C-alpha cells in the first residue's frame, strides 16, 4: 500500500505570498514617486505640502503593511529578504521626504 506522494508546496506558497508583497511594493512606489515629484509653488502652497505628506504617509503605510506581511513566519519561510527590501527602502525614502518637508 502506498501513501500519497509528498508535494512540495513551497513554489505555490511563494507565488501566493509574493502577490500581496509585489502589489504593496508597487503601491508604495507609486506614492513615493508622487511625493518626490510634487513641487510646491512657494512657501504659501499648503495644498502641495499636504499632498506631499499624504503621499509619504501612504507610501510608508504600504511599506509597513508589506513588512508586516513578510514578518509572518510562513511567508518568511518561502520568501527571503529580497522580497521585502524594496518596500522598506521606499518607506525610508518616503520618511526622509516627509521629514525634510519638501
C-alpha positions in Angstrom: 0.0 0.0 0.0 1.4 3.3 -1.0 0.5 6.7 0.6 0.0 10.0 -1.1 3.0 11.4 -2.9 4.5 14.3 -0.8 4.1 17.5 -2.6 6.4 20.4 -2.3 4.1 23.4 -1.7 7.0 26.0 -1.4 6.6 27.1 -5.0 2.8 27.5 -4.7 3.2 29.3 -1.3 5.9 31.6 -2.7 3.5 32.6 -5.5 0.6 33.2 -3.2 2.6 35.2 -0.7 4.6 37.1 -3.4 1.4 38.6 -4.9 0.5 40.9 -2.0 4.1 41.8 -1.4 4.5 42.9 -5.0 1.2 44.8 -5.0 2.1 46.6 -1.8 5.5 47.4 -3.1 4.0 48.9 -6.3 1.6 51.0 -4.3 4.4 52.2 -2.1 6.5 53.0 -5.2 3.6 55.0 -6.8 3.1 57.1 -3.7 6.8 57.6 -3.1 7.2 58.7 -6.7 4.2 61.1 -6.2 5.8 62.5 -3.1 9.1 63.1 -4.8 7.6 64.8 -7.9 5.3 67.2 -6.2 6.9 70.7 -6.3 5.3 73.4 -4.2 5.0 76.8 -6.0 6.1 78.6 -2.9 6.1 78.7 0.9 2.4 79.6 0.7 1.4 76.4 -1.3 -0.2 74.5 1.6 -2.1 72.1 -0.8 1.2 70.9 -2.3 2.7 70.4 1.1 -0.4 68.5 2.2 -0.1 66.3 -0.9 3.5 65.5 -0.1 2.6 64.5 3.4 -0.3 62.4 2.3 1.8 60.6 -0.4 4.5 60.0 2.1 2.1 58.5 4.7 0.5 56.3 2.0 4.0 55.1 0.8 5.3 54.4 4.3 2.0 52.7 5.2 2.0 50.4 2.2 5.7 49.6 3.0 4.8 48.9 6.6 2.0 46.6 5.6 4.4 44.8 3.3 6.8 44.3 6.1 4.1 43.1 8.4 3.1 40.5 5.8 6.7 39.4 5.4 7.2 39.0 9.2 4.6 36.2 9.3 6.7 33.0 9.7 5.1 31.2 6.9 5.9 34.0 4.5 9.5 34.3 5.7 10.0 30.6 5.2 9.4 30.8 1.5 10.3 34.4 0.6 13.7 35.8 1.5 14.8 39.3 2.4 14.9 40.3 -1.3 11.2 40.4 -1.4 10.7 43.0 1.3 13.8 45.2 0.9 12.4 47.3 -2.0 9.3 48.1 0.1 11.4 49.0 3.1 13.7 51.3 1.0 10.6 53.0 -0.4 9.3 53.5 3.1 12.6 55.0 4.2 12.7 57.3 1.2 9.1 58.5 1.9 10.0 59.1 5.6 13.0 61.2 4.6 10.9 63.2 2.1 8.3 63.7 4.9 10.9 64.8 7.4 12.6 67.2 5.0 9.2 68.8 4.3 9.7 69.4 0.6 
